[in-house]
Amino acid sequence: MHAFPAGQAGQEYGAALCDHSVPNSKITCTDEGRRCMACMLMVGDLLAEQLDPTWRAS
């Protein structure tokens, strides 16, 4: 399972945060399956930046 940013409607392929590409017809909204560790880390970074702008990775 990958994390896909919103706003890719109308495109033939969706690009996940980890740069993995998938045909839009295969993208579903589910929380089942193996997670992509790279996508999870990037989503965590994005959430941390939005919730606490003083947070930064080291």
PDB file of N, CA, C and O in Angstrom:
ATOM      1  N   MET A   1       0.847  -1.156   0.000  1.00  0.00           N
ATOM      2  CA  MET A   1       0.000   0.000   0.000  1.00  0.00           C
ATOM      3  C   MET A   1       0.903   1.233   0.000  1.00  0.00           C
ATOM      4  O   MET A   1       1.844   1.334   0.787  1.00  0.00           O
ATOM      5  N   HIS A   2       0.596   2.160  -0.893  1.00  0.00           N
ATOM      6  CA  HIS A   2       1.362   3.393  -1.038  1.00  0.00           C
ATOM      7  C   HIS A   2       0.494   4.590  -0.672  1.00  0.00           C
ATOM      8  O   HIS A   2      -0.727   4.468  -0.573  1.00  0.00           O
ATOM      9  N   ALA A   3       1.110   5.725  -0.476  1.00  0.00           N
ATOM     10  CA  ALA A   3       0.408   6.975  -0.195  1.00  0.00           C
ATOM     11  C   ALA A   3       0.408   7.832  -1.451  1.00  0.00           C
ATOM     12  O   ALA A   3       1.463   8.198  -1.968  1.00  0.00           O
ATOM     13  N   PHE A   4      -0.802   8.150  -1.941  1.00  0.00           N
ATOM     14  CA  PHE A   4      -0.957   8.963  -3.148  1.00  0.00           C
ATOM     15  C   PHE A   4      -1.533  10.320  -2.778  1.00  0.00           C
ATOM     16  O   PHE A   4      -2.564  10.388  -2.109  1.00  0.00           O
ATOM     17  N   PRO A   5      -0.886  11.404  -3.200  1.00  0.00           N
ATOM     18  CA  PRO A   5      -1.426  12.734  -2.931  1.00  0.00           C
ATOM     19  C   PRO A   5      -2.755  12.946  -3.662  1.00  0.00           C
ATOM     20  O   PRO A   5      -2.968  12.405  -4.748  1.00  0.00           O
ATOM     21  N   ALA A   6      -3.618  13.715  -3.071  1.00  0.00           N
ATOM     22  CA  ALA A   6      -4.876  14.078  -3.731  1.00  0.00           C
ATOM     23  C   ALA A   6      -4.566  14.988  -4.914  1.00  0.00           C
ATOM     24  O   ALA A   6      -3.493  15.588  -4.977  1.00  0.00           O
ATOM     25  N   GLY A   7      -5.497  15.088  -5.840  1.00  0.00           N
ATOM     26  CA  GLY A   7      -5.328  16.005  -6.957  1.00  0.00           C
ATOM     27  C   GLY A   7      -4.726  15.375  -8.194  1.00  0.00           C
ATOM     28  O   GLY A   7      -4.298  16.091  -9.099  1.00  0.00           O
ATOM     29  N   GLN A   8      -4.681  14.053  -8.258  1.00  0.00           N
ATOM     30  CA  GLN A   8      -4.146  13.395  -9.439  1.00  0.00           C
ATOM     31  C   GLN A   8      -5.253  12.851 -10.336  1.00  0.00           C
ATOM     32  O   GLN A   8      -4.980  12.097 -11.271  1.00  0.00           O
ATOM     33  N   ALA A   9      -6.482  13.223 -10.061  1.00  0.00           N
ATOM     34  CA  ALA A   9      -7.601  12.758 -10.877  1.00  0.00           C
ATOM     35  C   ALA A   9      -7.426  13.222 -12.314  1.00  0.00           C
ATOM     36  O   ALA A   9      -6.937  14.324 -12.564  1.00  0.00           O
ATOM     37  N   GLY A  10      -7.820  12.390 -13.241  1.00  0.00           N
ATOM     38  CA  GLY A  10      -7.718  12.732 -14.650  1.00  0.00           C
ATOM     39  C   GLY A  10      -6.403  12.323 -15.271  1.00  0.00           C
ATOM     40  O   GLY A  10      -6.258  12.365 -16.493  1.00  0.00           O
ATOM     41  N   GLN A  11      -5.449  11.931 -14.464  1.00  0.00           N
ATOM     42  CA  GLN A  11      -4.176  11.462 -14.996  1.00  0.00           C
ATOM     43  C   GLN A  11      -4.254   9.952 -15.184  1.00  0.00           C
ATOM     44  O   GLN A  11      -5.016   9.275 -14.494  1.00  0.00           O
ATOM     45  N   GLU A  12      -3.474   9.431 -16.109  1.00  0.00           N
ATOM     46  CA  GLU A  12      -3.493   7.994 -16.383  1.00  0.00           C
ATOM     47  C   GLU A  12      -2.846   7.198 -15.255  1.00  0.00           C
ATOM     48  O   GLU A  12      -3.303   6.106 -14.918  1.00  0.00           O
ATOM     49  N   TYR A  13      -1.776   7.748 -14.669  1.00  0.00           N
ATOM     50  CA  TYR A  13      -1.066   7.072 -13.591  1.00  0.00           C
ATOM     51  C   TYR A  13      -1.012   7.969 -12.363  1.00  0.00           C
ATOM     52  O   TYR A  13      -0.948   9.193 -12.476  1.00  0.00           O
ATOM     53  N   GLY A  14      -1.039   7.345 -11.188  1.00  0.00           N
ATOM     54  CA  GLY A  14      -0.852   8.066  -9.947  1.00  0.00           C
ATOM     55  C   GLY A  14       0.572   7.859  -9.464  1.00  0.00           C
ATOM     56  O   GLY A  14       1.094   6.747  -9.537  1.00  0.00           O
ATOM     57  N   ALA A  15       1.202   8.907  -8.977  1.00  0.00           N
ATOM     58  CA  ALA A  15       2.563   8.817  -8.458  1.00  0.00           C
ATOM     59  C   ALA A  15       2.513   8.884  -6.934  1.00  0.00           C
ATOM     60  O   ALA A  15       2.081   9.882  -6.357  1.00  0.00           O
ATOM     61  N   ALA A  16       2.957   7.811  -6.297  1.00  0.00           N
ATOM     62  CA  ALA A  16       2.989   7.762  -4.840  1.00  0.00           C
ATOM     63  C   ALA A  16       4.105   8.666  -4.321  1.00  0.00           C
ATOM     64  O   ALA A  16       4.975   9.098  -5.077  1.00  0.00           O
ATOM     65  N   LEU A  17       4.064   8.942  -3.029  1.00  0.00           N
ATOM     66  CA  LEU A  17       5.109   9.772  -2.432  1.00  0.00           C
ATOM     67  C   LEU A  17       6.492   9.179  -2.646  1.00  0.00           C
ATOM     68  O   LEU A  17       7.472   9.917  -2.748  1.00  0.00           O
ATOM     69  N   CYS A  18       6.585   7.854  -2.715  1.00  0.00           N
ATOM     70  CA  CYS A  18       7.881   7.176  -2.895  1.00  0.00           C
ATOM     71  C   CYS A  18       8.270   7.091  -4.369  1.00  0.00           C
ATOM     72  O   CYS A  18       9.254   6.431  -4.701  1.00  0.00           O
ATOM     73  N   ASP A  19       7.525   7.737  -5.255  1.00  0.00           N
ATOM     74  CA  ASP A  19       7.744   7.757  -6.706  1.00  0.00           C
ATOM     75  C   ASP A  19       7.317   6.476  -7.413  1.00  0.00           C
ATOM     76  O   ASP A  19       7.580   6.318  -8.606  1.00  0.00           O
ATOM     77  N   HIS A  20       6.664   5.557  -6.701  1.00  0.00           N
ATOM     78  CA  HIS A  20       6.103   4.367  -7.342  1.00  0.00           C
ATOM     79  C   HIS A  20       4.892   4.808  -8.148  1.00  0.00           C
ATOM     80  O   HIS A  20       4.065   5.564  -7.636  1.00  0.00           O
ATOM     81  N   SER A  21       4.762   4.364  -9.385  1.00  0.00           N
ATOM     82  CA  SER A  21       3.636   4.741 -10.248  1.00  0.00           C
ATOM     83  C   SER A  21       2.676   3.568 -10.406  1.00  0.00           C
ATOM     84  O   SER A  21       3.091   2.417 -10.545  1.00  0.00           O
ATOM     85  N   VAL A  22       1.402   3.881 -10.381  1.00  0.00           N
ATOM     86  CA  VAL A  22       0.349   2.870 -10.502  1.00  0.00           C
ATOM     87  C   VAL A  22      -0.747   3.438 -11.393  1.00  0.00           C
ATOM     88  O   VAL A  22      -1.073   4.620 -11.284  1.00  0.00           O
ATOM     89  N   PRO A  23      -1.331   2.609 -12.286  1.00  0.00           N
ATOM     90  CA  PRO A  23      -2.469   3.087 -13.062  1.00  0.00           C
ATOM     91  C   PRO A  23      -3.595   3.523 -12.118  1.00  0.00           C
ATOM     92  O   PRO A  23      -3.884   2.834 -11.140  1.00  0.00           O
ATOM     93  N   ASN A  24      -4.224   4.652 -12.404  1.00  0.00           N
ATOM     94  CA  ASN A  24      -5.283   5.160 -11.531  1.00  0.00           C
ATOM     95  C   ASN A  24      -6.403   4.154 -11.345  1.00  0.00           C
ATOM     96  O   ASN A  24      -7.071   4.170 -10.311  1.00  0.00           O
ATOM     97  N   SER A  25      -6.628   3.274 -12.323  1.00  0.00           N
ATOM     98  CA  SER A  25      -7.677   2.272 -12.193  1.00  0.00           C
ATOM     99  C   SER A  25      -7.378   1.260 -11.085  1.00  0.00           C
ATOM    100  O   SER A  25      -8.287   0.577 -10.616  1.00  0.00           O
ATOM    101  N   LYS A  26      -6.121   1.157 -10.664  1.00  0.00           N
ATOM    102  CA  LYS A  26      -5.721   0.212  -9.615  1.00  0.00           C
ATOM    103  C   LYS A  26      -5.664   0.850  -8.229  1.00  0.00           C
ATOM    104  O   LYS A  26      -5.517   0.140  -7.234  1.00  0.00           O
ATOM    105  N   ILE A  27      -5.777   2.179  -8.147  1.00  0.00           N
ATOM    106  CA  ILE A  27      -5.689   2.868  -6.857  1.00  0.00           C
ATOM    107  C   ILE A  27      -7.037   2.784  -6.160  1.00  0.00           C
ATOM    108  O   ILE A  27      -8.067   3.155  -6.723  1.00  0.00           O
ATOM    109  N   THR A  28      -7.015   2.291  -4.926  1.00  0.00           N
ATOM    110  CA  THR A  28      -8.222   2.188  -4.118  1.00  0.00           C
ATOM    111  C   THR A  28      -7.988   2.859  -2.776  1.00  0.00           C
ATOM    112  O   THR A  28      -6.850   3.131  -2.392  1.00  0.00           O
ATOM    113  N   CYS A  29      -9.060   3.120  -2.082  1.00  0.00           N
ATOM    114  CA  CYS A  29      -8.981   3.711  -0.750  1.00  0.00           C
ATOM    115  C   CYS A  29      -9.184   2.583   0.264  1.00  0.00           C
ATOM    116  O   CYS A  29     -10.314   2.198   0.562  1.00  0.00           O
ATOM    117  N   THR A  30      -8.083   2.064   0.783  1.00  0.00           N
ATOM    118  CA  THR A  30      -8.148   0.956   1.728  1.00  0.00           C
ATOM    119  C   THR A  30      -7.015   1.070   2.732  1.00  0.00           C
ATOM    120  O   THR A  30      -6.022   1.755   2.488  1.00  0.00           O
ATOM    121  N   ASP A  31      -7.169   0.403   3.848  1.00  0.00           N
ATOM    122  CA  ASP A  31      -6.084   0.346   4.820  1.00  0.00           C
ATOM    123  C   ASP A  31      -5.601  -1.095   4.999  1.00  0.00           C
ATOM    124  O   ASP A  31      -4.956  -1.417   5.996  1.00  0.00           O
ATOM    125  N   GLU A  32      -5.912  -1.950   4.038  1.00  0.00           N
ATOM    126  CA  GLU A  32      -5.510  -3.350   4.098  1.00  0.00           C
ATOM    127  C   GLU A  32      -4.296  -3.592   3.214  1.00  0.00           C
ATOM    128  O   GLU A  32      -4.161  -2.982   2.154  1.00  0.00           O
ATOM    129  N   GLY A  33      -3.427  -4.472   3.649  1.00  0.00           N
ATOM    130  CA  GLY A  33      -2.262  -4.837   2.861  1.00  0.00           C
ATOM    131  C   GLY A  33      -0.966  -4.346   3.472  1.00  0.00           C
ATOM    132  O   GLY A  33      -0.953  -3.618   4.465  1.00  0.00           O
ATOM    133  N   ARG A  34       0.131  -4.769   2.845  1.00  0.00           N
ATOM    134  CA  ARG A  34       1.457  -4.348   3.300  1.00  0.00           C
ATOM    135  C   ARG A  34       1.657  -2.871   3.016  1.00  0.00           C
ATOM    136  O   ARG A  34       1.254  -2.376   1.963  1.00  0.00           O
ATOM    137  N   ARG A  35       2.269  -2.177   3.938  1.00  0.00           N
ATOM    138  CA  ARG A  35       2.525  -0.748   3.775  1.00  0.00           C
ATOM    139  C   ARG A  35       3.916  -0.504   3.204  1.00  0.00           C
ATOM    140  O   ARG A  35       4.863  -1.233   3.498  1.00  0.00           O
ATOM    141  N   CYS A  36       4.018   0.525   2.392  1.00  0.00           N
ATOM    142  CA  CYS A  36       5.302   0.963   1.866  1.00  0.00           C
ATOM    143  C   CYS A  36       5.977   1.810   2.948  1.00  0.00           C
ATOM    144  O   CYS A  36       5.470   2.867   3.322  1.00  0.00           O
ATOM    145  N   MET A  37       7.112   1.343   3.442  1.00  0.00           N
ATOM    146  CA  MET A  37       7.799   2.051   4.521  1.00  0.00           C
ATOM    147  C   MET A  37       8.213   3.462   4.097  1.00  0.00           C
ATOM    148  O   MET A  37       8.129   4.393   4.898  1.00  0.00           O
ATOM    149  N   ALA A  38       8.654   3.631   2.860  1.00  0.00           N
ATOM    150  CA  ALA A  38       9.062   4.958   2.392  1.00  0.00           C
ATOM    151  C   ALA A  38       7.880   5.925   2.422  1.00  0.00           C
ATOM    152  O   ALA A  38       8.019   7.063   2.870  1.00  0.00           O
ATOM    153  N   CYS A  39       6.710   5.474   1.943  1.00  0.00           N
ATOM    154  CA  CYS A  39       5.515   6.331   1.966  1.00  0.00           C
ATOM    155  C   CYS A  39       5.115   6.677   3.396  1.00  0.00           C
ATOM    156  O   CYS A  39       4.757   7.818   3.686  1.00  0.00           O
ATOM    157  N   MET A  40       5.178   5.688   4.292  1.00  0.00           N
ATOM    158  CA  MET A  40       4.804   5.935   5.687  1.00  0.00           C
ATOM    159  C   MET A  40       5.706   6.990   6.313  1.00  0.00           C
ATOM    160  O   MET A  40       5.229   7.874   7.025  1.00  0.00           O
ATOM    161  N   LEU A  41       7.004   6.902   6.050  1.00  0.00           N
ATOM    162  CA  LEU A  41       7.931   7.880   6.617  1.00  0.00           C
ATOM    163  C   LEU A  41       7.675   9.273   6.053  1.00  0.00           C
ATOM    164  O   LEU A  41       7.726  10.257   6.792  1.00  0.00           O
ATOM    165  N   MET A  42       7.401   9.369   4.760  1.00  0.00           N
ATOM    166  CA  MET A  42       7.146  10.675   4.138  1.00  0.00           C
ATOM    167  C   MET A  42       5.840  11.279   4.638  1.00  0.00           C
ATOM    168  O   MET A  42       5.771  12.486   4.865  1.00  0.00           O
ATOM    169  N   VAL A  43       4.810  10.470   4.812  1.00  0.00           N
ATOM    170  CA  VAL A  43       3.541  10.973   5.360  1.00  0.00           C
ATOM    171  C   VAL A  43       3.767  11.456   6.787  1.00  0.00           C
ATOM    172  O   VAL A  43       3.247  12.502   7.174  1.00  0.00           O
ATOM    173  N   GLY A  44       4.533  10.709   7.572  1.00  0.00           N
ATOM    174  CA  GLY A  44       4.854  11.136   8.933  1.00  0.00           C
ATOM    175  C   GLY A  44       5.568  12.474   8.958  1.00  0.00           C
ATOM    176  O   GLY A  44       5.255  13.326   9.790  1.00  0.00           O
ATOM    177  N   ASP A  45       6.517  12.669   8.065  1.00  0.00           N
ATOM    178  CA  ASP A  45       7.218  13.953   7.981  1.00  0.00           C
ATOM    179  C   ASP A  45       6.262  15.087   7.622  1.00  0.00           C
ATOM    180  O   ASP A  45       6.331  16.169   8.204  1.00  0.00           O
ATOM    181  N   LEU A  46       5.365  14.837   6.658  1.00  0.00           N
ATOM    182  CA  LEU A  46       4.404  15.865   6.258  1.00  0.00           C
ATOM    183  C   LEU A  46       3.470  16.226   7.406  1.00  0.00           C
ATOM    184  O   LEU A  46       3.183  17.403   7.627  1.00  0.00           O
ATOM    185  N   LEU A  47       2.998  15.229   8.134  1.00  0.00           N
ATOM    186  CA  LEU A  47       2.116  15.489   9.278  1.00  0.00           C
ATOM    187  C   LEU A  47       2.846  16.266  10.366  1.00  0.00           C
ATOM    188  O   LEU A  47       2.294  17.207  10.936  1.00  0.00           O
ATOM    189  N   ALA A  48       4.073  15.878  10.651  1.00  0.00           N
ATOM    190  CA  ALA A  48       4.842  16.579  11.678  1.00  0.00           C
ATOM    191  C   ALA A  48       5.059  18.042  11.308  1.00  0.00           C
ATOM    192  O   ALA A  48       4.976  18.919  12.168  1.00  0.00           O
ATOM    193  N   GLU A  49       5.335  18.309  10.037  1.00  0.00           N
ATOM    194  CA  GLU A  49       5.538  19.693   9.599  1.00  0.00           C
ATOM    195  C   GLU A  49       4.261  20.503   9.727  1.00  0.00           C
ATOM    196  O   GLU A  49       4.313  21.680  10.085  1.00  0.00           O
ATOM    197  N   GLN A  50       3.115  19.897   9.443  1.00  0.00           N
ATOM    198  CA  GLN A  50       1.839  20.612   9.520  1.00  0.00           C
ATOM    199  C   GLN A  50       1.422  20.852  10.966  1.00  0.00           C
ATOM    200  O   GLN A  50       0.872  21.906  11.284  1.00  0.00           O
ATOM    201  N   LEU A  51       1.678  19.882  11.845  1.00  0.00           N
ATOM    202  CA  LEU A  51       1.223  19.974  13.226  1.00  0.00           C
ATOM    203  C   LEU A  51       2.197  20.738  14.110  1.00  0.00           C
ATOM    204  O   LEU A  51       1.779  21.389  15.068  1.00  0.00           O
ATOM    205  N   ASP A  52       3.475  20.668  13.807  1.00  0.00           N
ATOM    206  CA  ASP A  52       4.496  21.335  14.610  1.00  0.00           C
ATOM    207  C   ASP A  52       5.623  21.812  13.694  1.00  0.00           C
ATOM    208  O   ASP A  52       6.563  21.063  13.427  1.00  0.00           O
ATOM    209  N   PRO A  53       5.534  23.048  13.215  1.00  0.00           N
ATOM    210  CA  PRO A  53       6.528  23.534  12.256  1.00  0.00           C
ATOM    211  C   PRO A  53       7.948  23.600  12.821  1.00  0.00           C
ATOM    212  O   PRO A  53       8.900  23.764  12.058  1.00  0.00           O
ATOM    213  N   THR A  54       8.108  23.477  14.133  1.00  0.00           N
ATOM    214  CA  THR A  54       9.460  23.508  14.712  1.00  0.00           C
ATOM    215  C   THR A  54      10.123  22.136  14.647  1.00  0.00           C
ATOM    216  O   THR A  54      11.321  22.019  14.904  1.00  0.00           O
ATOM    217  N   TRP A  55       9.351  21.085  14.305  1.00  0.00           N
ATOM    218  CA  TRP A  55       9.895  19.726  14.225  1.00  0.00           C
ATOM    219  C   TRP A  55      10.764  19.611  12.989  1.00  0.00           C
ATOM    220  O   TRP A  55      10.451  20.170  11.938  1.00  0.00           O
ATOM    221  N   ARG A  56      11.852  18.884  13.126  1.00  0.00           N
ATOM    222  CA  ARG A  56      12.683  18.585  11.961  1.00  0.00           C
ATOM    223  C   ARG A  56      13.454  17.293  12.226  1.00  0.00           C
ATOM    224  O   ARG A  56      13.785  16.959  13.363  1.00  0.00           O
ATOM    225  N   ALA A  57      13.721  16.597  11.156  1.00  0.00           N
ATOM    226  CA  ALA A  57      14.457  15.342  11.269  1.00  0.00           C
ATOM    227  C   ALA A  57      15.939  15.625  11.431  1.00  0.00           C
ATOM    228  O   ALA A  57      16.430  16.681  11.031  1.00  0.00           O
ATOM    229  N   SER A  58      16.644  14.676  12.019  1.00  0.00           N
ATOM    230  CA  SER A  58      18.086  14.834  12.146  1.00  0.00           C
ATOM    231  C   SER A  58      18.792  13.631  11.577  1.00  0.00           C
ATOM    232  O   SER A  58      20.022  13.574  11.590  1.00  0.00           O
TER     233      SER A  58
END
